[in-house]
Amino acid sequence: MGREVIRILGIDPGLRRTGWGVIAVAGSRLSFVGCGCVESDASLSLAGRLRQLHDGLAGVLGAWTPDEAAVEETFVNKDAQATLKLGHARGIALLVPALAGLTVAEYAANQVKKTVVGVGHAEKAQIAAMIRVLLPLSNARTPDAADALAVAITHAHHRKSHGLLSRTLAEAAS
């Protein structure tokens, strides 16, 4: 009897480059499907750049047909303007899969690192190395694409408990 295969899209939002990664999950088995980056043109207005991210992510959804999506949460840094711009890009990363009817989960950067590497403050090189171990056929050429695959892997590991928690909170609210 075959197992249900779920495709998960992981997104690492950024205004310059938004990383994306798609994995397939069958039971506890993970396999690489695709990854890359959507880039925006720094010479455009903020609205133009956000549109590029939107159109690029919409193209990824059309090409790779994921069943679920997960987005890395934004961390706050000392530069409020940069944090705000990242927040705009993250809004697009949440909106595009939601408009396509996908369930969208969110994970803190430390949770992603701890799930994939085992340490909550892992370096990007450590994440990339673990992606190569967990998904040997992956071809993540940028840290953004590797991070997006890490977000997808995190969702694969936590999706059942995440769904149960969401339902429990919704039931408590009603």
C-alpha positions as CSV (number, residue, x, y, z in Angstrom):
1,M,0.0,0.0,0.0
2,G,1.5,3.4,-1.0
3,R,1.9,6.3,1.3
4,E,0.4,9.7,0.7
5,V,3.0,12.1,-0.7
6,I,2.8,15.7,0.5
7,R,4.8,18.5,-1.2
8,I,5.9,21.2,1.2
9,L,7.1,24.7,0.0
10,G,9.6,26.3,2.4
11,I,10.1,30.1,2.1
12,D,13.0,32.2,3.5
13,P,11.7,35.8,2.9
14,G,14.0,38.6,1.9
15,L,13.5,41.8,-0.1
16,R,16.6,41.2,-2.3
17,R,16.3,37.4,-2.5
18,T,13.5,35.2,-1.2
19,G,14.6,31.6,-1.0
20,W,12.3,28.8,-1.8
21,G,12.6,25.1,-1.5
22,V,10.1,22.2,-2.2
23,I,10.4,18.8,-0.7
24,A,8.2,15.7,-0.9
25,V,7.2,13.9,2.3
26,A,6.0,10.3,2.4
27,G,5.7,9.1,6.0
28,S,9.0,10.0,7.6
29,R,10.9,9.9,4.2
30,L,12.0,13.3,2.8
31,S,13.0,13.9,-0.8
32,F,14.2,16.9,-2.7
33,V,12.0,18.4,-5.4
34,G,13.4,21.8,-6.2
35,C,14.8,25.0,-4.9
36,G,16.0,28.5,-5.9
37,C,15.6,32.2,-5.3
38,V,13.2,34.9,-6.4
39,E,15.1,38.1,-6.7
40,S,13.9,41.7,-6.9
41,D,15.5,44.6,-8.7
42,A,17.0,47.1,-6.2
43,S,16.5,50.0,-8.7
44,L,12.7,49.6,-8.5
45,S,10.3,51.1,-6.0
46,L,9.3,49.1,-2.9
47,A,6.0,48.3,-4.5
48,G,7.7,47.2,-7.7
49,R,10.1,44.9,-5.8
50,L,7.2,43.4,-3.8
51,R,5.4,42.7,-7.1
52,Q,8.4,40.9,-8.4
53,L,8.5,38.7,-5.3
54,H,4.8,38.1,-5.6
55,D,5.0,37.1,-9.3
56,G,8.1,35.0,-8.7
57,L,6.5,33.0,-5.8
58,A,3.3,32.6,-7.8
59,G,5.4,31.1,-10.6
60,V,7.0,28.7,-8.1
61,L,3.6,27.6,-6.8
62,G,2.4,27.1,-10.4
63,A,5.5,25.1,-11.4
64,W,6.0,22.9,-8.3
65,T,2.4,22.5,-7.0
66,P,3.0,22.3,-3.3
67,D,0.3,21.1,-0.9
68,E,1.4,23.1,2.1
69,A,3.7,26.0,2.8
70,A,5.9,27.2,5.7
71,V,7.6,30.6,6.1
72,E,10.4,31.6,8.4
73,E,9.4,34.3,10.9
74,T,11.1,37.7,10.8
75,F,13.6,38.5,13.5
76,V,13.8,42.1,14.7
77,N,17.2,43.7,14.4
78,K,18.6,47.1,15.3
79,D,17.8,48.7,11.9
80,A,14.1,49.4,12.1
81,Q,13.9,50.3,8.4
82,A,15.5,47.0,7.3
83,T,13.2,45.1,9.6
84,L,10.2,46.8,8.1
85,K,11.3,46.1,4.6
86,L,11.8,42.4,5.5
87,G,8.3,42.4,7.0
88,H,6.9,43.6,3.7
89,A,8.7,40.7,1.9
90,R,7.5,38.3,4.5
91,G,3.9,39.5,4.0
92,I,4.2,38.5,0.3
93,A,5.7,35.2,1.3
94,L,2.6,34.5,3.5
95,L,0.1,35.9,1.0
96,V,1.0,34.1,-2.2
97,P,0.5,30.5,-0.8
98,A,-2.6,31.7,1.1
99,L,-4.1,33.0,-2.1
100,A,-3.4,29.7,-3.7
101,G,-5.4,28.0,-0.9
102,L,-2.5,26.4,0.9
103,T,-2.2,26.1,4.7
104,V,0.7,28.3,5.7
105,A,2.7,27.6,8.9
106,E,5.3,29.9,10.5
107,Y,8.5,28.9,12.2
108,A,11.1,30.9,14.2
109,A,14.6,30.9,12.8
110,N,15.9,29.3,16.0
111,Q,13.3,26.5,15.7
112,V,14.4,25.9,12.1
113,K,18.1,25.7,13.0
114,K,17.4,23.4,16.0
115,T,15.3,21.1,13.9
116,V,17.7,20.8,11.1
117,V,21.1,21.1,12.8
118,G,20.3,20.4,16.4
119,V,21.4,23.8,17.6
120,G,19.3,26.9,17.8
121,H,22.1,29.3,16.9
122,A,23.6,27.4,14.0
123,E,25.5,29.2,11.2
124,K,24.4,29.2,7.6
125,A,27.2,26.9,6.6
126,Q,26.0,24.3,9.1
127,I,22.5,24.5,7.7
128,A,23.8,24.1,4.2
129,A,25.8,21.1,5.2
130,M,22.9,19.4,6.9
131,I,20.7,20.1,3.9
132,R,23.2,18.1,1.8
133,V,23.0,15.2,4.3
134,L,19.2,15.2,4.7
135,L,18.5,15.8,1.0
136,P,21.5,14.4,-0.9
137,L,20.0,15.2,-4.3
138,S,19.5,18.9,-3.4
139,N,21.3,21.5,-5.4
140,A,20.9,24.6,-3.2
141,R,23.3,27.1,-4.7
142,T,22.6,29.9,-2.3
143,P,22.2,30.2,1.5
144,D,18.6,31.5,0.9
145,A,17.6,28.4,-1.0
146,A,19.2,26.1,1.7
147,D,17.4,28.1,4.4
148,A,14.1,27.6,2.5
149,L,14.7,23.9,2.3
150,A,15.4,23.9,6.1
151,V,12.1,25.7,6.7
152,A,10.3,23.0,4.6
153,I,12.1,20.2,6.6
154,T,11.1,21.9,9.8
155,H,7.4,21.9,8.7
156,A,7.7,18.2,7.7
157,H,8.8,17.4,11.2
158,H,6.3,19.6,13.0
159,R,3.3,19.7,10.7
160,K,1.1,17.3,12.6
161,S,1.6,19.0,16.0
162,H,1.3,22.4,14.3
163,G,-2.1,21.4,12.8
164,L,-3.3,19.9,16.1
165,L,-2.3,23.1,17.9
166,S,-4.1,25.3,15.3
167,R,-7.3,23.3,15.6
168,T,-7.1,23.4,19.4
169,L,-6.7,27.1,19.5
170,A,-9.5,27.6,17.0
171,E,-11.9,25.4,19.0
172,A,-11.0,27.3,22.2
173,A,-11.7,30.6,20.5
174,S,-15.2,29.6,19.4
